[in-house]
Amino acid sequence: MRADAVEAVIRGLKRAGVSIATYLPDSLLKELYPALDADPDIRTIPVTNEGEGAAIAGGVFLSGKRAVLVMENSGLRAATEHLARMGLGAGIPVVMIMSYRGELGENNWWAIPHGITMEPLLATLRTPYTIVREVDEIEQAVVNAYETAYASYHHAAVVLGGGIVR
């Protein structure tokens, strides 16, 4: 992940009032995790699976604070049950920042299904999302995701693709 993209994500999170980041590391966002860990304004909680991360982010919302779930888009499949219960059932929003594995041009055979399933799953979960491929759009996309999620009491996602993560 490009250094300027890392900075833009963190600026967006801070503008949105995020104080906790939960994540399951992936290779496309590998530069973001140590930057989040080093930031004095954001507490990080690494998790063992994305469903756990979604549950933590939902719990943070219930405490009156703001959290983000950062993961590879394949993690959406692992977190689907948690997200469905919280978003569709209870009105507990989780904002996700995901890397876009399996995007057109992907050269790893195992990653193609991640791209094939991401958008249909987001649609099934009724989750608004944006795919960002330009660094100068990241910060505002993050802020917009929080505005939408907290106005609707439902999830929102920012998917980082293209040259941002390759």
C-alpha positions, 0 to 999 in steps of 0.5 A: 500500500502506498505511503500517501494512501496510508496517510489518507486513510488515517486522516479520514479515520481521524476526521470521522472520529474513529478511536479504535481500529480492529484488523486482521492483517492482509498483504495488500494493506500491510503498511497500514497496520503498523501505522495504525499501531503507531498512531497515538489517537487510535487504539488497535485491536488485532483479531483472529478472524473478521467476524470477531473484528466485526463484533468488536467494532459493533460493541465499540459503537454501542459504547458511544465510540467509533471503530473501523474494521480493516481487512482483505475483502475475503474477510467479508465472507468470514464476517457475513453472519456477524454483519447480517445480525448487527446491520440487518437485525439490530441496527448496529453499524460497522464501517469496513475498509477493505483491500480489493483482492481479485480485482481485474488484473489480479494475478493470483488464482486463489484471489479471484473468488474474493473479487467475484463474491465481494460486491454480491455479498455487499449487496446482499447485506444491503451495505453501501460501498465505494471502490476507491482507486485514487489516493486523493479520494480516500480521506473523503470516502472514509468520512462519507462511509461514517456519515452514511453508516451512522445516519442509517444505523447500517454498515458502509464500506470503503474498498481500496483497489487499483494502484493504491494497493498494488 
